[in-house]
Amino acid sequence: MSSVPTRPVTDRLIAVELLRHQLQAIADESADTVERTAISPIVTEGQDYGSVVLDARGRLLAGGGVATLHWVGATRAVRATLARYRDSLAPGDVFLANDPHNGGGMHPADVMVQRPIFACDELVGWSVLSAHLMDMGGMAVGSWTPHATDCYQEALRIPPVRLISRGSEVAEIWDLFRTNIRFADLVEMDLRGLIAGSHVASNKLQPLVERIGATMFRERVDALIDATSRALRERIRQLEPGVYRTTSWTEWGDSFVTTPCALTVGDGRLSFDFTGSDPQIPFFINSKPYIILTLFAPLLAARVAPDLPYNEGLLEPIELICPEGSVVNSTPPAPGNCGHMHLGQTAAETMSQCLRLAMWASPDFQRPNGDGGYEGGSALAPNSYWATDTTGQLDAWMMLDGLMLGQSASPGRDGEDFTTRVFDLPGRPTSQPTPLDVEAYESWYPILLEERSLILGPYGAGQWRAGGSLQYRFAPRGTDRVGGQMLGYRGHLPLPGVGGGMPGATARFAIERAGGRADSIGMSSSDVVVNAGDTFWLRNASGGGWGDPLLRQPGAVLRDHLEGRLTRDECDAVYGVVVRDGEVDEEATADGRASVLIARLAAATPPAMPMNADSAATGGEPLYLGVLQRGSHALSEASGAVLADAPNHWTAGCPVLVQAEDDATVEVRSYLDPRTGYALATEVVPRGAAQSFSSLPTRWIVSARTGDSRQDTT
């Protein structure tokens, strides 16, 4: 029998694919409308906005704009609106919400403008446009409040309310909005740009549905979501069943907030359990499950399904378990204006690392995008500023240069300079807002950007190194002072490397005062003042390296030296590469690297469970990068050294080299191959913390119970 689909089946598949592209075009066109009609540079230049098309139930169909992190948040906003207004929705309605505790988006400044779309006399979908508005009230200019202790201090909190009812503006809501925010004229124009975008989407979707009929539209939407979900589940089934754990920490001042995550892989589903996370705190980093999911979804799509449509089908196989009242599932009155940044991004990256552990233990999993290292979303340092300009008017802006990190390395390539994401989604120019041009900053705001440059040095070292990060300096110009709220993280705990790669750089803020004194500024400081004559300085964090730095090709180290990234001393101290007269001294390099490996083993803490055995057999199944499972044994793929017996952690037989960072609160632990001294894995943890990762495929646990040693060791 022929396997070629019959004509009716083929026609249905073509119709569904055509609808997908039509929905994507609608999302993109409504997003373009926002960029053309909004006013604030953070929207028009920085592109901090998003556009989505949803079905009548609030399921994600297509997303447009740059800020992909808004897309899943929009589904939650619409479902809250449906729960409250389902029986009174009418053509011409437009709703607004901004409160994460009550039907809003990512944080109060990311408002969600929602328009129900009707066709064939019924509700068929929603258009949601969202953007960062430069002020939404509250105790601080710009509504960023690191010192807020509850959500009532942060901003004007708006549950789902009608801005427009049956085509007519609801004057009372507009008046409340204007009265409670700064820069009302500016912010209102941005809000009206979002409304215009939703109008464009409605005008495009309505005739599309009327041409094919509402029933056919629903059937094709269901087929599109189901096809995406089925395809993703099949890829998840390629992952090795088991439990994969990662613990991460979010900085708050000099303390660390803990978010442990356990991923259970099985039956085409991914279940992420954050049980054990710290209770919610009176600081603005508390988050929500839907926020964490919307931050994780682009990472999942880019790593596992870059070719699949980005719609509700990507979310259906994912489960989040987040204890209520914790930092990952906060309740009022917890503040959370940076819940989508500090802790939310860290929690999403923790989920992504759990997924990587599962990928690395899966012999049959096809990696569409390789094995990229840690994403930089959990290492950003954007800041909010305000000043009185030459006309006496108060103004506010965001410095998004804190998003220009050095990308983490990947196997086979160094990280890119000045970018956060390892992979972007198909058709998306980038997956996050971008900094403004220098001319835009200086023409709009009373500042002078004195420097934007590459940070030099060996941070993120590895067989493949991290990309270079940006540093910048600015000074007030035409104003007596500039005030700011610091929104940075990773001031203590850098992003880890992978597979023995070294951690990245940490972030640093400082003000060089007019008198010559340099004041260090905390990562989450409030009401920082840069006076005329002072200079503000930001040094960004960076991603980590991939693989042991001693495995980097000497020629690549020499190239970095000749480009000015590394000094001769750094080439030697970090990579063991001796450079003389612009050339690599091959003999001295080989001798030096051998000496470093011997010294590592001598300085390391002895293994918790020494194995003192090598493997005589070959082959095995992956357990971690460079680590194989052979029967009930874990061993180094490169040297054959046996590292552990099941069900122990595969590092049980590894000497552990502990290196203190310059920051006394943090330590770097490298788990060494006991035969060679090369680092198999490196973690960065608060001093004294327990091991931060474990990989427990079901076959590893089963081998311990069955005593499976079919491939013996000697």
C-alpha positions as CSV (number, residue, x, y, z in Angstrom):
1,M,0.0,0.0,0.0
2,S,1.3,3.4,-0.9
3,S,2.5,5.6,2.0
4,V,1.7,8.8,0.1
5,P,-1.1,10.7,1.9
6,T,-4.4,10.8,0.1
7,R,-5.5,14.0,-1.6
8,P,-8.0,15.1,1.2
9,V,-5.3,14.5,3.8
10,T,-2.8,16.4,1.8
11,D,-5.2,19.3,1.3
12,R,-5.9,19.5,5.0
13,L,-2.2,19.6,5.8
14,I,-1.7,22.3,3.3
15,A,-4.6,24.3,4.7
16,V,-3.3,24.1,8.2
17,E,0.2,25.1,7.1
18,L,-1.3,28.0,5.2
19,L,-3.2,29.1,8.2
20,R,0.0,29.0,10.3
21,H,1.7,31.4,7.9
22,Q,-1.3,33.7,7.8
23,L,-1.5,33.9,11.6
24,Q,2.2,34.6,11.7
25,A,1.9,37.4,9.2
26,I,-0.9,38.9,11.3
27,A,1.2,38.8,14.5
28,D,4.1,40.4,12.6
29,E,2.1,43.1,11.0
30,S,0.4,44.1,14.3
31,A,3.9,44.2,15.8
32,D,5.2,46.5,13.1
33,T,2.3,48.8,13.7
34,V,3.4,49.3,17.3
35,E,7.0,50.1,16.2
36,R,5.6,52.7,13.8
37,T,3.1,54.4,16.1
38,A,4.7,54.2,19.6
39,I,6.8,57.1,20.9
40,S,9.3,55.9,23.5
41,P,12.8,54.8,22.3
42,I,12.6,51.7,24.4
43,V,9.8,50.6,22.1
44,T,10.7,52.1,18.8
45,E,14.5,51.6,19.0
46,G,15.0,49.0,21.8
47,Q,12.0,47.0,20.5
48,D,10.8,45.9,23.9
49,Y,7.4,44.9,22.8
50,G,5.5,41.7,21.7
51,S,2.5,40.8,19.7
52,V,0.5,37.5,19.8
53,V,-2.6,36.0,18.2
54,L,-4.5,33.6,20.4
55,D,-7.6,31.5,19.8
56,A,-10.9,32.1,21.6
57,R,-9.8,30.1,24.6
58,G,-6.6,32.1,25.0
59,R,-4.2,29.5,23.4
60,L,-1.1,30.8,21.7
61,L,-1.2,30.6,17.9
62,A,1.5,32.9,16.7
63,G,3.9,35.5,18.1
64,G,5.5,38.6,16.6
65,G,7.8,41.4,17.7
66,V,11.1,40.9,19.4
67,A,10.2,40.2,23.1
68,T,9.4,36.6,22.9
69,L,9.2,36.5,26.7
70,H,5.8,38.3,26.4
71,W,4.1,35.6,24.4
72,V,3.2,33.0,27.0
73,G,2.4,35.8,29.5
74,A,-0.2,37.0,27.1
75,T,-2.1,33.7,27.3
76,R,-2.3,34.0,31.0
77,A,-3.6,37.6,30.8
78,V,-6.4,36.6,28.3
79,R,-7.4,33.7,30.4
80,A,-7.8,36.0,33.4
81,T,-9.9,38.4,31.3
82,L,-12.1,35.5,30.1
83,A,-12.6,34.3,33.6
84,R,-13.9,37.7,34.6
85,Y,-15.7,39.0,31.4
86,R,-16.5,35.9,29.3
87,D,-20.3,36.6,29.3
88,S,-20.1,40.3,28.5
89,L,-17.4,40.4,25.7
90,A,-18.4,42.4,22.7
91,P,-16.9,43.5,19.3
92,G,-14.9,46.7,19.9
93,D,-13.8,45.9,23.4
94,V,-10.2,46.4,24.4
95,F,-8.9,45.4,27.8
96,L,-5.8,46.4,29.8
97,A,-4.0,44.5,32.6
98,N,-0.6,44.8,34.2
99,D,-0.7,43.1,37.6
100,P,1.2,39.8,37.7
101,H,-0.8,38.9,40.8
102,N,-4.1,39.5,39.0
103,G,-4.2,38.8,35.3
104,G,-1.2,40.9,34.2
105,G,1.9,40.2,32.3
106,M,5.6,39.9,33.1
107,H,5.8,42.9,35.5
108,P,3.7,46.1,36.0
109,A,5.5,48.1,33.3
110,D,4.8,45.4,30.7
111,V,1.1,46.1,30.1
112,M,-1.1,43.7,28.2
113,V,-3.6,45.3,25.8
114,Q,-6.1,42.6,24.8
115,R,-8.7,42.8,22.0
116,P,-11.3,40.0,21.6
117,I,-11.8,39.3,17.9
118,F,-15.3,38.4,16.6
119,A,-16.2,36.8,13.2
120,C,-19.3,34.9,12.1
121,D,-21.1,36.3,15.1
122,E,-18.8,34.6,17.7
123,L,-15.6,35.1,19.5
124,V,-12.8,33.5,17.4
125,G,-9.6,34.9,18.8
126,W,-7.6,37.5,20.6
127,S,-4.9,40.0,19.7
128,V,-2.6,40.9,22.6
129,L,0.0,43.7,22.3
130,S,2.5,44.4,25.1
131,A,5.3,46.7,25.6
132,H,7.4,48.2,28.4
133,L,5.9,51.6,29.3
134,M,8.4,54.0,30.9
135,D,6.3,54.6,34.0
136,M,3.4,52.9,35.7
137,G,3.4,54.9,38.9
138,G,4.6,53.7,42.2
139,M,7.3,55.0,44.6
140,A,10.1,55.3,42.0
141,V,10.4,57.2,38.7
142,G,10.1,54.6,36.0
143,S,8.4,52.1,38.4
144,W,11.5,50.1,39.1
145,T,11.7,49.7,42.9
146,P,14.5,47.5,44.2
147,H,13.7,48.8,47.7
148,A,10.0,48.0,47.6
149,T,8.9,45.5,50.3
150,D,5.4,44.8,48.9
151,C,3.6,45.0,45.6
152,Y,1.6,48.1,46.7
153,Q,4.7,50.2,46.5
154,E,5.8,49.1,43.1
155,A,3.3,50.5,40.6
156,L,-0.3,51.2,39.8
157,R,-1.8,47.7,39.8
158,I,-4.4,47.1,37.1
159,P,-6.5,43.9,36.9
160,P,-8.2,43.2,33.6
161,V,-10.4,46.3,32.9
162,R,-12.0,47.7,29.8
163,L,-10.1,50.6,28.1
164,I,-12.6,50.6,25.3
165,S,-16.1,49.2,25.4
166,R,-17.9,48.5,22.2
167,G,-15.7,51.0,20.4
168,S,-16.0,53.8,22.9
169,E,-13.2,54.7,25.3
170,V,-14.0,54.2,29.0
171,A,-13.2,57.7,30.2
172,E,-13.0,56.8,33.9
173,I,-10.3,54.1,33.3
174,W,-8.3,56.5,31.1
175,D,-8.5,59.2,33.8
176,L,-7.3,56.8,36.5
177,F,-4.4,55.7,34.2
178,R,-3.3,59.2,33.4
179,T,-3.6,60.5,37.0
180,N,-1.4,57.8,38.5
181,I,1.6,57.7,36.2
182,R,4.4,60.1,35.3
183,F,5.0,61.2,31.7
184,A,1.3,60.6,31.1
185,D,1.3,62.1,27.5
186,L,4.3,60.0,26.5
187,V,3.1,56.8,28.0
188,E,-0.5,57.3,26.7
189,M,0.9,57.5,23.1
190,D,2.8,54.2,23.6
191,L,-0.4,52.6,24.9
192,R,-2.4,53.9,21.9
193,G,0.3,52.3,19.7
194,L,-0.5,49.0,21.3
195,I,-4.2,49.6,20.7
196,A,-3.5,50.4,17.1
197,G,-1.6,47.1,16.7
198,S,-4.5,45.2,18.1
199,H,-6.9,46.9,15.7
200,V,-4.7,45.8,12.8
201,A,-4.7,42.2,14.0
202,S,-8.5,42.3,14.3
203,N,-9.0,43.7,10.9
204,K,-6.8,40.9,9.4
205,L,-8.1,38.0,11.4
206,Q,-11.8,38.7,11.1
207,P,-12.0,38.4,7.2
208,L,-9.7,35.4,7.3
209,V,-12.1,33.5,9.6
210,E,-15.2,34.6,7.7
211,R,-13.7,33.2,4.5
212,I,-13.3,29.7,5.8
213,G,-16.0,29.8,8.6
214,A,-15.5,29.7,12.3
215,T,-15.9,25.9,12.6
216,M,-13.2,25.3,10.0
217,F,-11.0,27.9,11.7
218,R,-11.3,26.1,15.0
219,E,-10.6,22.7,13.5
220,R,-7.5,24.0,11.7
221,V,-6.2,25.7,14.9
222,D,-6.7,22.5,16.9
223,A,-4.9,20.6,14.2
224,L,-2.0,23.1,14.2
225,I,-1.6,22.9,18.0
226,D,-2.0,19.1,18.1
227,A,0.6,18.6,15.4
228,T,3.1,20.8,17.3
229,S,2.4,19.0,20.5
230,R,2.7,15.5,19.0
231,A,6.0,16.4,17.3
232,L,7.5,17.8,20.5
233,R,6.4,14.8,22.5
234,E,8.1,12.5,20.0
235,R,11.3,14.4,20.5
236,I,10.9,14.3,24.3
237,R,10.6,10.5,23.9
238,Q,14.1,10.4,22.5
239,L,15.3,11.7,25.9
240,E,16.6,9.1,28.4
241,P,13.9,8.6,31.1
242,G,15.1,9.6,34.5
243,V,15.5,12.4,36.9
244,Y,17.9,15.3,36.3
245,R,18.6,17.9,39.0
246,T,20.1,21.4,39.0
247,T,20.2,23.9,41.9
248,S,20.7,27.6,41.1
249,W,20.9,30.7,43.2
250,T,19.7,34.2,42.7
251,E,21.6,37.0,44.4
252,W,20.0,39.5,46.6
253,G,22.6,41.7,48.2
254,D,25.1,39.5,49.8
255,S,22.7,36.5,50.2
256,F,21.6,33.8,47.8
257,V,18.0,32.7,47.2
258,T,17.8,29.0,46.4
259,T,15.8,27.4,43.5
260,P,16.4,23.7,43.2
261,C,14.8,22.0,40.2
262,A,14.2,18.3,39.4
263,L,13.2,17.4,35.9
264,T,11.5,14.0,35.4
265,V,11.5,12.8,31.8
266,G,9.0,10.2,30.8
267,D,6.1,9.3,28.5
268,G,6.7,12.3,26.2
269,R,6.4,14.8,29.1
270,L,8.8,17.1,31.0
271,S,7.9,17.7,34.6
272,F,9.9,20.4,36.4
273,D,9.6,20.4,40.2
274,F,10.8,23.4,42.2
275,T,9.9,21.9,45.6
276,G,12.5,23.2,48.1
277,S,12.7,26.7,46.7
278,D,13.0,29.4,49.3
279,P,9.8,31.1,50.7
280,Q,8.9,34.4,49.0
281,I,10.8,37.4,50.3
282,P,10.1,41.2,50.7
283,F,12.2,42.1,47.7
284,F,11.2,42.7,44.1
285,I,12.6,39.4,42.6
286,N,9.7,37.1,43.5
287,S,8.3,35.3,40.4
288,K,5.3,33.3,39.2
289,P,5.1,29.9,37.4
290,Y,3.7,31.4,34.2
291,I,6.5,33.9,34.1
292,I,9.1,31.2,34.5
293,L,7.4,29.2,31.8
294,T,7.3,32.1,29.4
295,L,11.0,32.6,29.9
296,F,11.8,28.9,29.5
297,A,9.7,28.3,26.4
298,P,12.1,30.1,24.0
299,L,15.0,28.1,25.4
300,L,13.1,24.9,24.9
301,A,12.0,25.8,21.4
302,A,15.5,26.9,20.4
303,R,17.3,23.8,21.8
304,V,14.7,21.0,21.0
305,A,12.3,22.3,18.4
306,P,13.6,25.2,16.4
307,D,11.7,24.0,13.3
308,L,8.4,23.7,15.0
309,P,5.8,26.4,15.2
310,Y,5.9,28.4,18.4
311,N,2.4,27.9,19.7
312,E,0.5,26.3,22.5
313,G,1.6,22.9,21.4
314,L,5.1,23.6,22.7
315,L,3.6,24.2,26.2
316,E,1.3,21.3,26.5
317,P,3.9,18.6,27.3
318,I,5.5,20.8,30.1
319,E,4.5,20.7,33.8
320,L,5.8,23.1,36.4
321,I,5.4,22.3,40.1
322,C,6.0,25.5,42.1
323,P,5.1,25.6,45.8
324,E,2.6,28.4,46.6
325,G,4.1,31.1,48.7
326,S,7.6,30.4,47.5
327,V,9.9,32.7,45.4
328,V,8.8,30.8,42.3
329,N,5.1,31.1,43.1
330,S,4.6,34.3,45.1
331,T,1.3,35.6,46.4
332,P,0.3,39.1,47.5
333,P,1.7,41.2,49.0
334,A,5.0,40.0,47.6
335,P,6.7,42.5,45.3
336,G,7.8,41.1,41.9
337,N,8.7,43.9,39.6
338,C,11.9,42.0,38.6
339,G,10.3,38.5,38.9
340,H,10.8,38.2,35.1
341,M,14.5,39.1,35.4
342,H,16.6,38.1,38.4
343,L,14.9,35.0,39.8
344,G,12.6,34.2,36.8
345,Q,15.5,34.1,34.4
346,T,17.6,32.1,36.8
347,A,14.8,29.6,37.3
348,A,14.2,29.3,33.5
349,E,17.9,28.7,33.0
350,T,17.8,26.0,35.8
351,M,15.1,24.2,33.8
352,S,17.2,24.5,30.7
353,Q,20.2,23.0,32.5
354,C,18.1,20.1,33.7
355,L,17.1,19.6,30.1
356,R,20.8,19.7,29.0
357,L,21.6,17.0,31.5
358,A,18.9,14.8,30.0
359,M,20.1,15.5,26.5
360,W,23.7,14.6,27.4
361,A,22.5,11.3,28.9
362,S,20.5,10.4,25.8
363,P,22.2,8.4,23.1
364,D,19.3,8.6,20.6
365,F,18.4,12.3,21.0
366,Q,19.0,14.4,17.9
367,R,20.3,17.8,18.9
368,P,19.0,20.3,16.4
369,N,21.1,23.1,17.8
370,G,24.0,21.4,19.4
371,D,24.8,21.8,23.1
372,G,25.0,25.5,23.8
373,G,26.1,26.6,27.2
374,Y,24.3,28.6,29.8
375,E,22.1,31.4,28.4
376,G,22.9,35.0,29.5
377,G,19.3,35.8,30.4
378,S,20.1,35.1,34.0
379,A,23.1,37.5,34.0
380,L,21.7,40.8,32.7
381,A,22.3,44.3,34.0
382,P,19.8,46.8,32.5
383,N,19.2,49.9,34.6
384,S,16.5,52.5,34.8
385,Y,17.3,56.2,35.0
386,W,15.6,59.6,35.4
387,A,16.7,63.2,35.1
388,T,15.4,66.7,34.5
389,D,16.3,67.8,31.1
390,T,17.3,71.3,29.8
391,T,13.6,72.3,29.5
392,G,12.9,71.4,33.1
393,Q,10.9,68.3,32.3
394,L,11.4,65.0,34.1
395,D,12.3,62.1,31.8
396,A,13.1,58.4,32.3
397,W,14.8,55.7,30.3
398,M,16.3,52.3,30.3
399,M,20.0,51.6,29.6
400,L,19.7,48.2,27.8
401,D,23.5,48.0,27.2
402,G,23.4,45.7,30.2
403,L,22.0,43.1,27.8
404,M,25.2,43.0,25.7
405,L,27.0,40.1,27.3
406,G,29.6,37.6,26.0
407,Q,27.7,34.5,24.9
408,S,28.5,31.2,26.4
409,A,30.7,28.9,24.3
410,S,29.4,25.8,22.5
411,P,31.2,22.7,21.3
412,G,33.2,23.6,18.2
413,R,32.8,27.3,18.5
414,D,33.5,30.3,20.7
415,G,30.7,32.4,22.0
416,E,29.7,35.5,20.1
417,D,30.6,39.0,21.4
418,F,27.8,41.3,22.7
419,T,24.9,38.9,22.6
420,T,23.0,36.9,25.2
421,R,21.3,34.1,23.3
422,V,23.0,31.0,22.0
423,F,20.2,30.3,19.5
424,D,17.3,32.4,18.2
425,L,14.0,31.3,17.0
426,P,13.2,31.0,13.2
427,G,12.3,34.3,11.7
428,R,13.2,36.2,14.9
429,P,16.1,38.7,14.4
430,T,16.9,38.4,18.1
431,S,15.1,37.1,21.2
432,Q,15.4,40.1,23.4
433,P,15.3,43.9,23.3
434,T,18.4,45.6,22.1
435,P,20.3,48.7,23.3
436,L,19.8,52.1,21.6
437,D,22.3,53.7,19.3
438,V,24.6,56.1,21.0
439,E,23.0,59.0,19.0
440,A,19.5,58.0,20.1
441,Y,20.6,58.0,23.8
442,E,22.3,61.3,23.5
443,S,19.6,63.0,21.5
444,W,16.8,61.9,23.7
445,Y,18.4,62.0,27.2
446,P,20.7,64.3,29.1
447,I,23.7,62.0,29.1
448,L,27.0,61.6,27.3
449,L,28.2,58.1,26.5
450,E,31.9,58.3,27.0
451,E,32.7,54.6,26.2
452,R,31.3,51.4,24.8
453,S,34.0,48.8,24.5
454,L,34.9,45.1,24.7
455,I,36.0,43.9,28.1
456,L,39.4,42.2,27.7
457,G,40.6,39.2,29.8
458,P,40.3,35.5,30.2
459,Y,36.8,35.2,31.6
460,G,34.7,32.3,30.3
461,A,37.9,30.3,29.5
462,G,37.6,26.9,27.9
463,Q,38.4,24.6,25.1
464,W,36.0,27.0,23.4
465,R,35.8,30.4,25.2
466,A,32.9,32.7,25.9
467,G,32.3,35.7,23.8
468,G,33.3,39.2,24.9
469,S,31.1,41.4,27.0
470,L,30.5,45.1,26.8
471,Q,31.4,47.8,29.3
472,Y,30.2,51.4,29.1
473,R,30.6,54.8,30.8
474,F,28.3,57.7,30.8
475,A,28.2,61.2,32.4
476,P,25.3,63.6,32.9
477,R,25.1,66.4,30.3
478,G,22.9,69.4,30.5
479,T,21.6,68.4,33.9
480,D,22.8,68.6,37.5
481,R,22.3,64.9,38.2
482,V,20.9,61.6,36.9
483,G,19.2,59.2,39.3
484,G,18.9,55.5,38.8
485,Q,17.7,52.1,40.0
486,M,20.2,49.3,39.6
487,L,18.6,46.1,38.2
488,G,21.7,43.9,37.8
489,Y,22.5,40.4,38.9
490,R,25.5,38.0,38.8
491,G,27.6,40.4,40.9
492,H,28.8,37.5,43.0
493,L,27.9,34.3,41.3
494,P,29.0,34.0,37.6
495,L,27.5,31.9,35.0
496,P,29.1,28.4,35.0
497,G,31.0,26.9,32.2
498,V,30.1,23.5,30.8
499,G,32.1,20.2,30.5
500,G,35.0,21.6,32.5
501,G,34.8,25.1,31.1
502,M,35.5,28.0,33.5
503,P,32.8,30.4,34.7
504,G,32.2,33.8,33.1
505,A,32.8,37.3,34.4
506,T,30.7,38.9,37.1
507,A,29.0,42.2,36.7
508,R,30.3,45.4,38.3
509,F,28.8,48.9,38.8
510,A,30.7,51.9,40.0
511,I,30.6,55.7,40.0
512,E,33.8,57.6,39.5
513,R,33.2,60.8,41.4
514,A,34.4,64.2,40.3
515,G,37.0,64.3,43.1
516,G,38.6,61.0,41.9
517,R,36.9,58.6,44.4
518,A,35.4,55.4,42.9
519,D,32.3,54.2,44.7
520,S,31.2,50.6,44.1
521,I,27.4,50.2,43.6
522,G,25.4,47.2,44.6
523,M,23.6,45.1,42.0
524,S,20.1,46.0,43.2
525,S,20.6,49.5,44.6
526,S,17.9,52.2,44.8
527,D,18.1,55.9,44.1
528,V,21.7,55.9,42.9
529,V,22.7,59.5,42.0
530,V,25.3,60.4,39.3
531,N,26.1,64.1,39.8
532,A,27.4,66.4,37.1
533,G,31.2,65.7,36.8
534,D,30.7,62.1,37.9
535,T,30.9,59.1,35.5
536,F,28.8,55.9,35.8
537,W,30.5,52.7,34.8
538,L,29.1,49.3,34.1
539,R,31.1,46.1,33.4
540,N,28.8,43.3,32.1
541,A,28.8,39.7,33.2
542,S,29.5,37.0,30.6
543,G,28.8,33.4,29.7
544,G,31.0,30.5,30.6
545,G,33.5,28.4,28.6
546,W,33.1,24.9,27.2
547,G,35.6,22.2,28.0
548,D,38.9,22.3,29.9
549,P,40.9,25.4,29.0
550,L,44.0,23.2,28.7
551,L,42.4,21.6,25.7
552,R,42.1,24.8,23.7
553,Q,44.2,24.8,20.5
554,P,47.3,26.9,21.1
555,G,46.8,28.7,17.8
556,A,43.4,29.9,19.1
557,V,45.0,31.2,22.3
558,L,47.6,33.0,20.2
559,R,45.0,34.6,18.0
560,D,43.2,35.9,21.1
561,H,46.5,37.4,22.3
562,L,47.3,39.0,19.0
563,E,43.8,40.5,18.9
564,G,44.4,42.0,22.4
565,R,42.0,39.9,24.3
566,L,44.7,38.1,26.4
567,T,48.0,39.2,27.7
568,R,51.0,36.8,27.5
569,D,50.7,36.1,31.2
570,E,47.0,35.2,30.8
571,C,47.8,32.9,27.9
572,D,50.2,31.0,30.2
573,A,48.3,31.1,33.5
574,V,44.8,30.2,32.1
575,Y,45.6,28.1,29.0
576,G,49.1,26.9,29.7
577,V,50.2,28.4,26.3
578,V,53.6,30.0,26.2
579,V,53.9,32.9,23.7
580,R,57.3,34.2,22.7
581,D,57.9,36.8,20.0
582,G,54.4,36.5,18.7
583,E,54.6,32.7,18.3
584,V,53.6,29.7,20.4
585,D,56.5,27.9,22.0
586,E,55.2,24.4,21.4
587,E,57.6,22.5,23.7
588,A,57.2,24.9,26.6
589,T,53.4,24.8,26.2
590,A,53.3,21.0,26.2
591,D,55.6,20.8,29.3
592,G,53.7,23.5,31.1
593,R,50.3,22.0,30.5
594,A,51.5,18.6,31.7
595,S,52.8,20.3,34.9
596,V,49.5,22.0,35.5
597,L,47.6,18.7,35.2
598,I,50.0,17.0,37.7
599,A,49.6,20.0,40.1
600,R,45.8,19.9,39.9
601,L,45.7,16.3,41.0
602,A,48.1,17.1,43.8
603,A,46.1,20.0,45.0
604,A,42.7,18.4,44.7
605,T,40.6,16.9,47.5
606,P,40.7,13.1,47.2
607,P,37.6,11.4,45.7
608,A,34.7,10.7,48.1
609,M,34.7,7.1,46.8
610,P,38.0,6.2,45.1
611,M,37.6,3.6,42.4
612,N,41.2,2.9,41.4
613,A,40.2,1.0,38.3
614,D,40.4,1.5,34.5
615,S,38.2,0.1,31.8
616,A,39.5,-2.5,29.4
617,A,36.3,-2.5,27.3
618,T,35.1,0.1,24.8
619,G,31.8,1.7,24.1
620,G,28.9,2.5,26.5
621,E,26.0,4.9,26.8
622,P,26.4,8.6,27.7
623,L,25.9,9.7,31.2
624,Y,27.3,13.2,31.0
625,L,29.6,15.1,28.7
626,G,32.7,12.9,28.3
627,V,31.3,10.3,30.8
628,L,30.0,6.9,29.8
629,Q,27.8,4.3,31.6
630,R,29.1,0.8,31.0
631,G,26.9,-1.6,32.9
632,S,26.8,-0.4,36.5
633,H,30.0,1.7,36.1
634,A,30.6,5.3,35.1
635,L,33.9,6.0,33.4
636,S,35.8,8.8,31.7
637,E,35.4,8.4,27.9
638,A,38.8,9.9,27.2
639,S,41.0,8.0,29.7
640,G,38.9,4.9,30.6
641,A,39.2,5.7,34.4
642,V,36.2,4.3,36.3
643,L,34.6,7.1,38.2
644,A,31.7,5.6,40.2
645,D,29.4,2.6,40.7
646,A,25.6,3.0,40.3
647,P,23.6,4.5,41.8
648,N,26.2,7.0,43.1
649,H,26.8,10.3,41.5
650,W,29.2,9.8,38.6
651,T,31.6,12.3,40.2
652,A,32.1,10.1,43.3
653,G,35.5,8.9,42.1
654,C,36.7,12.3,40.9
655,P,39.3,14.3,42.8
656,V,37.8,17.8,43.4
657,L,39.8,20.9,42.8
658,V,38.3,23.8,44.8
659,Q,39.3,27.3,43.8
660,A,38.1,30.4,45.6
661,E,36.9,33.3,43.5
662,D,37.9,36.8,44.3
663,D,34.5,37.0,45.9
664,A,34.8,35.2,49.2
665,T,31.2,34.1,49.1
666,V,31.7,31.8,46.0
667,E,33.8,28.8,45.1
668,V,34.5,27.0,41.9
669,R,34.7,23.2,42.0
670,S,36.2,21.2,39.2
671,Y,35.7,17.4,39.1
672,L,38.8,15.9,37.6
673,D,39.6,12.8,35.6
674,P,41.6,10.8,38.2
675,R,44.0,9.6,35.6
676,T,44.7,12.8,33.6
677,G,43.7,15.8,35.7
678,Y,41.5,17.3,33.0
679,A,38.3,18.8,34.3
680,L,35.2,16.8,33.4
681,A,32.7,19.2,35.0
682,T,33.0,22.6,36.8
683,E,30.4,24.2,39.0
684,V,30.1,27.6,40.7
685,V,28.3,27.6,44.0
686,P,27.9,29.7,47.2
687,R,30.7,28.7,49.5
688,G,29.8,25.4,51.4
689,A,26.8,24.6,49.2
690,A,26.0,21.0,48.3
691,Q,26.7,19.7,44.8
692,S,24.5,21.6,42.4
693,F,23.7,18.9,39.7
694,S,23.0,15.2,39.3
695,S,22.1,13.0,36.3
696,L,20.1,9.9,37.2
697,P,18.8,8.2,34.1
698,T,16.5,5.3,35.0
699,R,19.0,2.8,33.4
700,W,21.7,4.0,35.8
701,I,19.5,3.3,38.8
702,V,18.3,0.0,37.4
703,S,21.9,-1.1,36.8
704,A,22.6,-0.7,40.5
705,R,19.6,-3.0,41.4
706,T,20.4,-5.6,38.8
707,G,24.2,-5.5,39.3
708,D,24.5,-5.2,35.5
709,S,28.2,-5.4,34.7
710,R,28.0,-7.0,31.3
711,Q,31.0,-5.0,30.2
712,D,33.5,-5.6,32.9
713,T,36.3,-3.4,34.0
714,T,39.8,-4.3,35.0
